[in-house]
Amino acid sequence: MNPIDDFSRRMTRRNLLLRTGYGAGAAALSTLMNPGVLQAAQTPAAANEAASRLGLPGLPHFAPKAKRVIYLFMSGGPSHIDTWDYKPALAQLHGQELPDSVRGGQRLTGMTSGQKSFPVVNSHYEFSQHGECGRWVSSLLPHTAKIVDDIAVLKSMHTEAVNHDPAITFINTGNQQPGKPAMGCWLSYGLGSANENMPAYIVMISRGKGNLQALYSRLWGSGFLPAEHQGVKLRGSGDPILYLANPPGITRDDRRKTLDGLAALNAAAHDRFGDPEIQARIAQYEMAFRMQAAAPELCDTASEPEHIYELYGEDSRTPGTFAANCIRARRLAESGVRFIQLFHRGWDQHRHIKRQIAGQCKDVDQASAALVTDLKQRGMLEDTLVIWGGEFGRTVYQQGTEPESGGRDHHGRCFSIWMAGGGIKGGIEYGRTDDHCYNILENPVHIRDLNATILSSLGIDHERLTFSYQGLDQRLTGVDPAKVVSDLFA
């Protein structure tokens, strides 16, 4: 006989209510006879949660250069051709058909696979040199141009993914298939939190004016890791987290007593069933209780001095903007939050790229540069790794037939990002592409290599941070080869 089927037949509604009554009655009787039982029952869960906050034994594997990461993610794929990858030859190639020898049979998206012509389009914007390093920067990024001596520009990033969902899933989780933990979850699992009152992984989202690709909560989900390591998304307006305040008439002491009782019931359920998700539930309840006290102050930027708003730009006064989220990110970093990720949507410019990319860069340019400057002034940049980039780049050829309304399609063969702080050499450029900004000529950096490098900055050997699941020692960088780009470090 199948024991599961037998259990289902026996579990009638009457039987269920009877069993539930026994459990609730037993819990009530035990607390009446011994009020300390709740605290005793809570102790194993509390111990488990405390261990979770401390991370894994033996980590970091070696002396870290960074203590925390702020990842400025430009969702949709910013055009490297119009921002960082300056190619003077494009002016002479403008309007010419992209040679087949350059395209090399690249897989096209469904949006340009029907095009009969692939004309090269030069950047609509001027480039000029900045800083002691002489870095070429687009006129779209005048504020970031002022900090080029503090950042490393990687021009040889690449990925196999050509569409948004697999590409953004790949760069965030190390796999194109959904269901794997995000990078912030791996860091929460491996290193724990430096602030017991806040999660190790915080996410904030701002909205640009361009084509808005969907963002899914699984991009900061914990996958097969324990659920307490998932990212916590902060809202742009109102309470940063829903239900942060207690209902009217409920005091903090009332909430504490409620959670103690709930912890005892959950602990009993865990003893009976052994489900690890029950422990995760207890940990999340406890974290939520502590966040009620810590999160409002950390997320409220009203106390910031006037010169900070001037540094980050006028948008920083408006909750929910990228600039306001950058100030929040700095405050969270100061408090010990391990991994802070800002998603800015709107970079998917298949049409009207000339107008749309200008708006997107205006949204993020001043605040991105201000964040690096602010961290540097506070002495935090040296142990804070800041990353700016998206899931892929854009094509050098035009999408669409009208020059004024044309755009650029997705391009994964090469794209640009920048990094600062966390032991990264400032003022350097790494990697080189061809004159069409289409293929990599020197020092390719796969997104697995980028993730391995980020982990290395935090003192983690990417091959040793693993979790056993489905018969495999899973890791962020997957089973394919990945290397740390050691040339980026000072």
Buried (B, 14 or more C-beta within 10 A) or exposed (E): EEEEEEEEEEEEEEEEEEEEEEEEEEBEEBBEEEEEBBEEBBEBBBEBBEEBBBBBEEBBBEEBBBBBBBBBBBBBBBBBBBBBBBBEEBEEBBEEEBEEEBBEEBEBBEBBEEBEEBBBBBBBBEBEEBBEBEBBBBBBBBBBBBBBBBBBBBBBBBBBBBBBBBBBBBBBBBBBEBEBBBBBBBBBBBBBBBBBBBBBBBBBBBBBBBBBBEBEEBBBBBBEBBBBBBBBBBBBEEEBBEEBEEEEEEEEEEBEEBBBBBBBBBBBBBEEEEEEEBBBBBBBBBBBBBBBEBBBEBBEBEEBEEEBBEBBBEBBBEBBBBBBBBBBBBBBBBBBBBBBBBBBBBBBBBBBBBBBBBBBBBBBBBBBBBBBBBBBEEEBBBBBBBBBBBBBBBBBBBBBEEEEEBBBBBBBBBBBBBBBBBBBBBBBBBBBBBBBBBBBEEBBBBBBBBBBBBBBBBBBBBEBBBBEEEEEEBBBBBEEEBBBBEEBBE
